[in-house]
Amino acid sequence: MYDQLQTIADHYEELGELLSDPEVISDTKRFMELSKEEANLRETVEVYQRYKEVETGIKDTEELLNEKLDADMAEMAKEELSDLKKEKEAIEEQIKILLLPQDPNDDKNIIMEIRGAAGGDEAALFAGDLFNMYQKYAEAQNWKVEVLDANITGIGGYKEVIMMITGNKVYSKLKYESGAHRVQRVPSTESQGRIHTSTSTVVVMPEAEEVEIDIADKDIRTDIYHAIGAGGQHINKTASAVRLTHIPTGIVVAMQDERSQIKNREKAMKILRARVYDHIQHEAQSEYDASRKSAVGTGDRSERIRTYNFPQNRVTDHRIGLTIQKLDQILAGKLDEIVDALIMYDQTQKLEKLTNE
């Protein structure tokens, strides 16, 4: 493990030298790529350096204790040695986590799709609550949110809303949100005060670049048609709406939000590329899961992952058995407690697997 850490530290030093090279600085794309790589390694290298300092401190303190010391000095040295050994153990656990295989998508932006599922209007309203929750969380993370498509109901909910979230390590924090989200509350239309249960589904997909997934033109069928508004009326007189069908997978994306056919196609392609990339990844993951159960589900779209209980102000994540009595804060975008718990649980499960192998 420590040979691996030294290799990382050596590479980190090389990256620092490259980033000061005038040729690299003048190549914006390469400079950005190397800067990102350096940033990703920084924490590991800093922890490794501290580990070496602690080891040296332990060795020096043990040597000091072998010398003739007065009682007070000996007691101080023993306390310092104890503290250093505890720190060493903590750093070793931290290093194990830092050296876990990284999800190649963790640094990516995402496309998130939220849909009202079981429960009619109440499900659509809850989809709107989830949309607002993720928007507020993104804002707190200094991420940017762009709505790509939205199908709004008459009472203000969403049958479907698709958004792109861009920023630092978006996928790493939101990848566990895919699944069915259940809400238990008294709908505003309920006259008897009875609690209803409804669900909305969330799908989180990493943004796919053209270089990562090559979709051939021959594999896409493009249909152009007039954009249709609510009630069936035409929004405009030009054929600007675009429907793309990926023939090999049957995945379909329709887009009509923009007045420009070109802009609608660009948005549709962005979503199509992400869905196809996601489809390919899930096929590979399904094969993997056939022999080994994944730690935290990130893909089963029918899996009920979380319940939001309004009467008890309670949120429960069923995958890790986490219950928080802060529903109002969670819906206000304060998701850190849940996100951090999911990440920690996943890391712990992966560490256990590595230990048992």
Summary of the structure (lengths in Angstrom):
residues: 357
radius of gyration: 25.9
end to end distance: 15.4
largest distance: 94.9
contacts: 1040
relative contact order: 0.10
helix: 50%
strand: 21%
